Amino acid sequence: MGIATNFELHRLYEAAIAFKKLQPWKWMYASQVFIIHDDERDIDGFCSIMGMMGEYFSLSVYLGESGYQSYRYLYDKASLAYMDHIFMKAEVKKNCLVVNFVDYSALTEHDEEQAEFLGYQLKGETKCPQFRYHHPGIYSWYLTDSWQCRFLTKALEQAVVVARLELTNNLQVPEVYDSKYYLRYFSEDEGWKGTFVDSHLYKKSPSPKKTIFQNDLLAYRLKKLPKLLITLEAIQFYLPNPVVEIGSGQPFFMLVTALVDSEEGQLFYLDVQETAALYLSDTVTELAKQFLELKIRPCEIIAEDEDTYALLEDICKQIDVKLSIDSHVTRAHEFAEYIFEELQNATSSNVKVIESEQSDIDKLVSFADQITDTLTLQNALNNLSEQAQAQYRLITQTFVLAMYTIRDQIPSEWTGDAVKDICLNVLPEQLEQPVLSQCKPVLSHFLTALGEDDIIPNYRSLLLVINNCL
């Protein structure tokens, strides 16, 4: 994840200016999707041009499988998209690169300074390019990464080609619901080419990760409670105003989990995640404690979407409560809309600052340091080379933070795919070659130490990934 060079940023501005001059939003719809394949990261970018309505002009490039699912979110919930909290969730779930074309007054000081430094005078203009990166759960952020800059440049350049083909009737760009999608890819022999691919290759969305309920005693006590003839509706939504923890510069949106009575709309449980990292196992535990305090065990819970279903699946199984899924949970939507409206009326859209005892990133740095210090005191690093010992702290810190900030995984959640991505794509960009050469022995040692302490349950499979990738 290197920082974009001035040359790369200049190319990005030039591509954006060419795209703006073409004004493809005059004949293309946001529901039309075309794919740009990136060989550098072996990832597909799903491109959508917005501006037909004449209010908001942009090109969004949704990244990979998760990006594609975030693009489809509103289309799949078309009957509910009029609700503010549903639209908000779609925005927060976005995983994409975007160039917006806005009035000069909408640019931030950073936007202005960057454009002026690169030689672009935007003052007084309309449709000024503004580049952003959207990561799920995180407030939109400045685009500074070199690869992101290069990929968005490619997407803009190819979007111009696609839009011209559409304008001249040489191509009909498919829509999100169509059976075929249009794919652009680069061939060493022939340059950029286009083809049609089966859209079903991209529509097999992975199931959300199930939250495990790990309190056997609490589950046993709940299961002994008599079932009440009550059905609860469960929903998760994001509060409308971004916040930022003290000590962290990255704004995020707080996730709300609520359960209400399907008949009267009475609130039975409410949880607000006040950190960027989601501690969903704590959410489930607190829900169980709430049931026990109220001395109730509902006969059924209806989850509003797949994420909420995955949150409740294990606990419902353990306490023998029927769980189903239905997006049209009327009372839950009414509660979410009420909360959403109250907060929008009471607060401005500015980023708020909240206090935190210690940021999640600080905790992870401290965690990696403590492991290194403990292993050093125990002479457990002695079997490594001097070079590996010298770089142990830097490598483990970099790896742990990359797994969290890029793949949103704490050590107990590490997966093989995420480890592979970090080893192949991130560590080579963040570490100098002498340090990189020590990653394999250091990370193998680190994962073994964590695995033997039961911090990482699947450490043996992760070791295979480390050995094959580094």
C-alpha positions as CSV (number, residue, x, y, z in Angstrom):
1,M,0.0,0.0,0.0
2,G,2.4,2.7,-1.2
3,I,1.5,6.3,-1.4
4,A,0.4,7.6,-4.8
5,T,3.1,9.6,-6.6
6,N,2.5,13.0,-8.2
7,F,2.8,11.3,-11.6
8,E,0.1,8.8,-10.7
9,L,-2.1,11.6,-9.3
10,H,-1.6,13.7,-12.4
11,R,-2.7,10.8,-14.7
12,L,-5.8,10.4,-12.5
13,Y,-6.8,14.0,-12.8
14,E,-6.2,13.9,-16.6
15,A,-8.4,10.8,-16.9
16,A,-11.1,12.4,-14.8
17,I,-11.1,15.6,-16.8
18,A,-11.4,13.6,-20.1
19,F,-14.3,11.6,-18.5
20,K,-16.0,14.9,-17.4
21,K,-15.7,16.4,-20.9
22,L,-17.5,13.4,-22.4
23,Q,-20.4,13.6,-19.9
24,P,-21.4,10.0,-20.3
25,W,-24.1,10.3,-17.6
26,K,-26.2,12.0,-20.3
27,W,-26.9,8.6,-22.0
28,M,-25.8,6.0,-19.4
29,Y,-27.7,4.8,-16.3
30,A,-26.4,4.0,-12.9
31,S,-28.0,0.5,-13.2
32,Q,-25.7,-0.3,-16.2
33,V,-22.7,-2.2,-15.0
34,F,-19.4,-2.9,-16.8
35,I,-16.3,-4.7,-15.4
36,I,-12.7,-3.6,-15.5
37,H,-10.3,-6.4,-14.7
38,D,-7.0,-5.4,-12.9
39,D,-4.1,-7.9,-13.5
40,E,-2.0,-6.2,-10.9
41,R,-4.2,-7.4,-8.0
42,D,-6.3,-9.9,-10.0
43,I,-9.4,-8.2,-9.0
44,D,-12.6,-7.1,-10.9
45,G,-13.9,-3.5,-10.6
46,F,-17.7,-3.1,-11.2
47,C,-18.2,0.3,-12.7
48,S,-21.3,2.4,-12.5
49,I,-21.8,5.9,-14.0
50,M,-24.3,8.2,-12.1
51,G,-25.7,11.5,-13.2
52,M,-28.7,10.9,-15.4
53,M,-30.9,12.7,-12.9
54,G,-28.8,15.9,-13.2
55,E,-27.9,16.2,-9.5
56,Y,-25.0,13.9,-8.7
57,F,-22.3,13.0,-11.2
58,S,-19.8,10.2,-10.5
59,L,-18.0,7.1,-11.6
60,S,-17.9,4.4,-8.9
61,V,-15.7,1.3,-9.1
62,Y,-16.8,-1.4,-6.7
63,L,-14.0,-3.7,-5.7
64,G,-14.2,-7.4,-6.0
65,E,-16.8,-9.7,-4.6
66,S,-17.7,-7.6,-1.6
67,G,-17.8,-4.5,-3.7
68,Y,-20.2,-6.2,-6.1
69,Q,-22.5,-7.2,-3.3
70,S,-22.5,-3.6,-1.9
71,Y,-23.4,-2.3,-5.4
72,R,-26.3,-4.7,-5.6
73,Y,-27.6,-4.0,-2.1
74,L,-30.1,-1.3,-3.0
75,Y,-31.2,-3.0,-6.2
76,D,-31.9,-6.2,-4.2
77,K,-34.0,-4.1,-1.7
78,A,-35.8,-2.0,-4.3
79,S,-39.1,-2.2,-2.4
80,L,-37.5,-0.8,0.7
81,A,-35.0,1.7,-0.8
82,Y,-37.2,4.7,0.0
83,M,-36.4,4.3,3.7
84,D,-33.6,6.5,5.0
85,H,-32.0,3.8,7.1
86,I,-31.9,1.3,4.2
87,F,-30.3,3.8,1.8
88,M,-27.9,4.7,4.6
89,K,-26.9,1.0,5.1
90,A,-26.3,0.8,1.3
91,E,-24.0,3.8,1.5
92,V,-22.1,2.4,4.6
93,K,-21.7,-1.0,3.0
94,K,-19.9,0.4,-0.1
95,N,-16.5,-1.0,-1.0
96,C,-15.5,1.2,-3.9
97,L,-13.3,3.8,-5.4
98,V,-15.2,6.9,-6.7
99,V,-14.6,10.1,-8.5
100,N,-17.3,12.6,-7.8
101,F,-17.8,15.8,-9.9
102,V,-18.9,18.5,-7.5
103,D,-19.0,22.3,-7.3
104,Y,-15.9,24.0,-6.1
105,S,-17.5,24.9,-2.8
106,A,-17.9,21.2,-2.0
107,L,-14.1,20.6,-2.2
108,T,-12.2,20.3,1.1
109,E,-9.0,22.1,1.8
110,H,-7.1,18.9,1.0
111,D,-8.8,18.6,-2.4
112,E,-8.0,22.2,-3.3
113,E,-4.3,22.0,-2.2
114,Q,-3.8,18.7,-4.1
115,A,-5.3,20.1,-7.3
116,E,-3.3,23.3,-7.1
117,F,0.0,21.5,-6.3
118,L,-0.5,19.4,-9.5
119,G,-1.2,22.5,-11.6
120,Y,-5.0,22.4,-11.8
121,Q,-6.9,25.7,-11.1
122,L,-10.5,24.6,-10.1
123,K,-11.7,27.8,-8.4
124,G,-15.1,28.8,-9.7
125,E,-15.6,25.7,-11.7
126,T,-18.5,23.2,-11.6
127,K,-18.0,19.5,-11.7
128,C,-14.6,19.5,-10.1
129,P,-13.1,16.0,-9.7
130,Q,-13.1,14.7,-6.1
131,F,-11.5,11.3,-5.4
132,R,-12.6,9.1,-2.5
133,Y,-12.3,5.5,-1.2
134,H,-15.2,3.9,0.6
135,H,-14.6,1.0,2.9
136,P,-17.5,-0.8,4.6
137,G,-18.5,0.8,7.9
138,I,-16.0,3.7,7.4
139,Y,-16.7,7.2,6.4
140,S,-15.4,8.0,2.8
141,W,-11.7,8.8,2.8
142,Y,-9.1,10.5,0.6
143,L,-7.7,8.3,-2.1
144,T,-3.9,8.2,-1.4
145,D,-2.9,4.6,-2.1
146,S,-0.9,4.1,-5.3
147,W,-2.7,1.0,-6.5
148,Q,-6.1,2.5,-5.9
149,C,-5.0,5.6,-7.9
150,R,-3.7,3.5,-10.8
151,F,-6.9,1.3,-10.9
152,L,-9.3,4.3,-10.8
153,T,-7.3,5.8,-13.6
154,K,-7.7,2.6,-15.7
155,A,-11.4,2.6,-14.9
156,L,-11.9,6.2,-16.0
157,E,-10.0,5.6,-19.2
158,Q,-11.9,2.4,-20.0
159,A,-15.2,4.1,-19.0
160,V,-14.6,6.6,-21.7
161,V,-14.2,3.8,-24.3
162,V,-17.3,2.0,-23.1
163,A,-19.4,5.1,-23.0
164,R,-18.4,6.0,-26.6
165,L,-19.3,2.5,-27.8
166,E,-22.7,2.9,-26.1
167,L,-23.3,6.3,-27.6
168,T,-22.5,5.0,-31.2
169,N,-24.7,2.0,-30.7
170,N,-21.7,-0.4,-31.0
171,L,-22.4,-1.7,-27.6
172,Q,-25.4,-2.2,-25.3
173,V,-24.0,-2.1,-21.8
174,P,-26.0,-4.6,-19.7
175,E,-27.8,-3.7,-16.5
176,V,-27.3,-5.2,-13.0
177,Y,-30.2,-7.7,-13.4
178,D,-29.1,-9.0,-16.9
179,S,-27.7,-12.4,-17.5
180,K,-24.5,-11.1,-19.1
181,Y,-22.1,-8.5,-18.1
182,Y,-19.5,-6.6,-20.2
183,L,-15.9,-7.2,-19.2
184,R,-12.8,-5.1,-20.2
185,Y,-9.4,-6.8,-19.8
186,F,-5.9,-6.2,-20.9
187,S,-4.1,-8.5,-23.3
188,E,-0.3,-8.1,-23.8
189,D,-0.7,-8.7,-27.5
190,E,-3.8,-6.7,-28.3
191,G,-4.2,-4.2,-25.5
192,W,-7.6,-3.6,-23.9
193,K,-10.3,-5.9,-25.1
194,G,-14.0,-6.4,-24.3
195,T,-16.1,-9.5,-23.9
196,F,-19.4,-10.6,-22.4
197,V,-19.4,-12.9,-19.4
198,D,-22.1,-14.8,-17.5
199,S,-23.3,-12.5,-14.7
200,H,-24.1,-15.6,-12.5
201,L,-20.4,-16.0,-11.9
202,Y,-20.6,-12.9,-9.7
203,K,-24.0,-13.5,-8.0
204,K,-23.0,-16.3,-5.7
205,S,-22.7,-14.2,-2.6
206,P,-20.8,-15.7,0.3
207,S,-22.8,-16.2,3.5
208,P,-22.1,-13.7,6.3
209,K,-19.9,-15.1,9.1
210,K,-21.9,-16.6,11.8
211,T,-21.5,-15.1,15.3
212,I,-20.8,-17.9,17.8
213,F,-22.5,-17.8,21.2
214,Q,-19.9,-19.2,23.7
215,N,-21.7,-19.1,27.1
216,D,-23.0,-22.6,27.7
217,L,-24.3,-21.8,31.2
218,L,-26.3,-18.8,30.0
219,A,-27.7,-20.8,27.1
220,Y,-28.7,-23.6,29.5
221,R,-30.5,-21.1,31.8
222,L,-32.3,-19.5,28.9
223,K,-33.4,-22.8,27.5
224,K,-35.1,-23.6,30.8
225,L,-37.3,-20.5,30.5
226,P,-40.8,-21.2,29.1
227,K,-41.5,-20.0,25.6
228,L,-43.8,-17.0,25.3
229,L,-46.1,-16.6,22.3
230,I,-44.2,-13.5,21.1
231,T,-42.4,-12.9,17.9
232,L,-39.5,-10.4,17.8
233,E,-38.3,-8.6,14.7
234,A,-34.5,-8.0,14.6
235,I,-32.8,-5.3,12.5
236,Q,-29.3,-3.8,12.2
237,F,-28.8,-0.3,10.8
238,Y,-26.3,2.5,11.0
239,L,-26.7,5.9,12.8
240,P,-26.7,8.7,10.2
241,N,-23.8,10.8,11.6
242,P,-20.2,9.7,11.4
243,V,-18.0,9.7,14.6
244,V,-14.3,9.4,15.2
245,E,-12.6,8.0,18.2
246,I,-10.0,10.2,20.0
247,G,-6.6,9.1,18.8
248,S,-7.9,7.8,15.5
249,G,-8.3,10.0,12.4
250,Q,-10.7,7.6,10.6
251,P,-14.4,8.4,10.9
252,F,-16.9,5.6,11.0
253,F,-20.6,4.9,11.4
254,M,-22.0,3.3,14.6
255,L,-24.0,0.0,14.1
256,V,-27.3,-0.4,15.9
257,T,-28.8,-3.8,16.6
258,A,-32.5,-3.8,17.8
259,L,-35.2,-6.3,18.6
260,V,-38.8,-5.2,18.8
261,D,-42.2,-6.9,19.3
262,S,-43.8,-7.7,16.0
263,E,-47.3,-6.7,17.3
264,E,-46.8,-3.5,19.2
265,G,-43.3,-2.4,18.2
266,Q,-42.1,-2.5,21.9
267,L,-38.3,-2.4,22.2
268,F,-36.9,-5.5,23.8
269,Y,-33.2,-5.0,23.1
270,L,-30.9,-2.2,21.8
271,D,-27.1,-2.3,21.2
272,V,-25.0,0.5,19.7
273,Q,-21.4,-0.4,18.7
274,E,-19.3,2.7,19.6
275,T,-16.1,1.4,18.0
276,A,-15.1,0.9,14.4
277,A,-14.4,-2.8,15.1
278,L,-17.5,-4.8,15.6
279,Y,-17.7,-6.9,18.8
280,L,-20.7,-8.9,17.8
281,S,-20.1,-11.8,20.2
282,D,-20.6,-9.2,23.0
283,T,-23.8,-8.1,21.3
284,V,-25.2,-11.6,21.4
285,T,-24.1,-12.2,25.0
286,E,-25.8,-9.0,26.1
287,L,-29.0,-10.0,24.3
288,A,-29.0,-13.3,26.2
289,K,-28.5,-11.5,29.5
290,Q,-31.4,-9.2,28.5
291,F,-33.7,-12.2,27.8
292,L,-32.7,-13.8,31.2
293,E,-33.4,-10.5,33.0
294,L,-36.8,-10.2,31.4
295,K,-37.4,-13.9,32.0
296,I,-38.5,-14.4,28.4
297,R,-37.7,-16.8,25.6
298,P,-39.6,-15.7,22.4
299,C,-41.1,-18.4,20.2
300,E,-39.6,-16.8,17.1
301,I,-37.3,-14.1,15.9
302,I,-37.5,-12.7,12.4
303,A,-34.2,-11.2,11.0
304,E,-34.4,-8.3,8.6
305,D,-31.4,-9.4,6.5
306,E,-28.6,-12.0,6.1
307,D,-26.2,-10.2,8.4
308,T,-28.7,-10.0,11.2
309,Y,-29.6,-13.7,10.6
310,A,-25.9,-14.7,10.9
311,L,-25.7,-12.7,14.2
312,L,-28.6,-14.6,15.8
313,E,-28.3,-18.0,14.1
314,D,-26.1,-19.7,16.7
315,I,-27.8,-18.4,19.9
316,C,-31.3,-19.2,18.5
317,K,-30.2,-22.7,17.8
318,Q,-28.7,-23.1,21.3
319,I,-31.8,-21.8,23.1
320,D,-34.3,-23.5,20.8
321,V,-35.9,-20.4,19.3
322,K,-37.2,-20.4,15.7
323,L,-35.2,-18.0,13.5
324,S,-36.4,-16.9,10.0
325,I,-35.5,-14.1,7.6
326,D,-37.9,-11.5,6.0
327,S,-36.9,-8.1,4.8
328,H,-40.4,-6.7,5.4
329,V,-40.3,-6.5,9.2
330,T,-42.7,-3.6,9.6
331,R,-42.2,-2.8,13.2
332,A,-38.5,-3.0,13.1
333,H,-38.3,-0.7,10.1
334,E,-40.6,1.8,11.9
335,F,-38.3,1.8,14.9
336,A,-35.2,2.3,12.7
337,E,-36.9,5.2,10.8
338,Y,-38.0,6.8,14.1
339,I,-34.4,6.7,15.5
340,F,-32.9,7.8,12.2
341,E,-35.3,10.8,11.9
342,E,-34.8,11.9,15.5
343,L,-31.0,11.9,15.1
344,Q,-31.1,13.7,11.8
345,N,-33.2,16.4,13.3
346,A,-31.1,16.7,16.5
347,T,-27.6,16.8,15.0
348,S,-25.7,18.1,12.1
349,S,-23.9,16.0,9.5
350,N,-20.4,16.9,10.8
351,V,-18.1,14.2,12.1
352,K,-18.4,13.9,15.9
353,V,-15.6,12.9,18.3
354,I,-16.2,10.2,20.8
355,E,-13.8,9.2,23.6
356,S,-12.3,5.7,23.8
357,E,-10.1,4.3,26.5
358,Q,-7.8,2.9,23.8
359,S,-8.3,2.7,20.0
360,D,-8.5,-0.7,18.4
361,I,-5.4,-0.1,16.5
362,D,-3.5,0.8,19.7
363,K,-4.8,-2.4,21.3
364,L,-3.5,-4.5,18.4
365,V,-0.1,-2.7,18.4
366,S,0.1,-3.3,22.1
367,F,-0.9,-7.0,21.6
368,A,1.8,-7.6,19.0
369,D,4.4,-5.8,21.2
370,Q,3.4,-7.9,24.3
371,I,3.8,-11.1,22.3
372,T,7.3,-10.0,21.1
373,D,8.4,-9.0,24.6
374,T,7.1,-12.2,26.2
375,L,8.8,-14.4,23.6
376,T,12.1,-12.4,24.0
377,L,12.0,-12.8,27.8
378,Q,11.4,-16.6,27.4
379,N,14.3,-16.8,25.0
380,A,11.8,-18.2,22.5
381,L,13.4,-16.2,19.6
382,N,16.8,-17.7,20.0
383,N,16.3,-20.3,17.3
384,L,15.7,-17.5,14.7
385,S,18.5,-15.7,12.8
386,E,19.8,-12.4,14.1
387,Q,18.2,-10.7,11.2
388,A,14.8,-12.3,11.9
389,Q,15.1,-11.4,15.6
390,A,15.9,-7.8,14.7
391,Q,12.9,-7.4,12.5
392,Y,10.4,-9.5,14.5
393,R,8.6,-6.5,16.1
394,L,8.3,-4.5,12.9
395,I,7.0,-7.5,10.8
396,T,4.5,-8.7,13.4
397,Q,3.1,-5.2,14.0
398,T,2.8,-4.6,10.2
399,F,1.1,-8.0,9.7
400,V,-1.4,-7.6,12.6
401,L,-2.4,-4.1,11.6
402,A,-2.7,-5.0,7.9
403,M,-5.0,-7.9,8.7
404,Y,-7.2,-5.5,10.8
405,T,-7.2,-2.3,8.7
406,I,-7.4,-4.0,5.3
407,R,-9.2,-7.3,5.9
408,D,-11.1,-6.3,9.1
409,Q,-9.9,-9.4,11.1
410,I,-8.5,-9.6,14.6
411,P,-6.2,-12.6,15.3
412,S,-8.9,-15.0,16.4
413,E,-10.7,-14.4,13.1
414,W,-7.7,-14.7,10.7
415,T,-8.5,-16.7,7.5
416,G,-6.3,-18.2,4.9
417,D,-7.6,-16.0,2.1
418,A,-6.9,-12.9,4.1
419,V,-3.4,-14.0,5.1
420,K,-2.6,-14.8,1.5
421,D,-3.8,-11.3,0.4
422,I,-1.7,-9.5,3.0
423,C,1.4,-11.6,2.2
424,L,1.2,-11.2,-1.6
425,N,-0.1,-7.7,-1.9
426,V,0.5,-5.7,1.2
427,L,3.8,-6.7,2.9
428,P,5.8,-6.3,-0.3
429,E,4.6,-2.7,-0.6
430,Q,5.0,-1.8,3.1
431,L,8.4,-3.5,3.9
432,E,11.8,-3.0,2.4
433,Q,13.4,-6.0,0.8
434,P,15.8,-6.8,3.7
435,V,12.9,-6.9,6.1
436,L,10.6,-8.7,3.6
437,S,13.1,-11.5,3.3
438,Q,12.6,-12.3,7.0
439,C,8.8,-12.4,6.9
440,K,8.5,-16.1,6.3
441,P,10.5,-17.3,9.4
442,V,9.1,-14.5,11.6
443,L,5.4,-15.0,10.7
444,S,5.8,-18.8,10.9
445,H,7.2,-18.5,14.4
446,F,4.6,-15.8,15.4
447,L,1.6,-17.9,14.2
448,T,2.9,-21.0,15.9
449,A,3.3,-19.1,19.2
450,L,-0.3,-17.8,18.9
451,G,-1.7,-21.1,17.9
452,E,-0.1,-23.0,20.7
453,D,-1.6,-20.5,23.1
454,D,-5.0,-21.1,21.5
455,I,-5.3,-17.5,20.3
456,I,-5.5,-18.7,16.6
457,P,-7.6,-22.0,16.4
458,N,-6.6,-22.7,12.7
459,Y,-3.0,-21.7,12.9
460,R,-1.7,-24.9,11.1
461,S,-3.6,-24.1,7.9
462,L,-2.4,-20.5,8.1
463,L,1.2,-21.7,8.4
464,L,0.7,-23.5,5.1
465,V,-0.4,-20.2,3.5
466,I,2.6,-18.4,4.9
467,N,5.0,-21.1,3.7
468,N,3.5,-21.1,0.2
469,C,3.2,-17.3,-0.2
470,L,6.5,-16.0,1.2
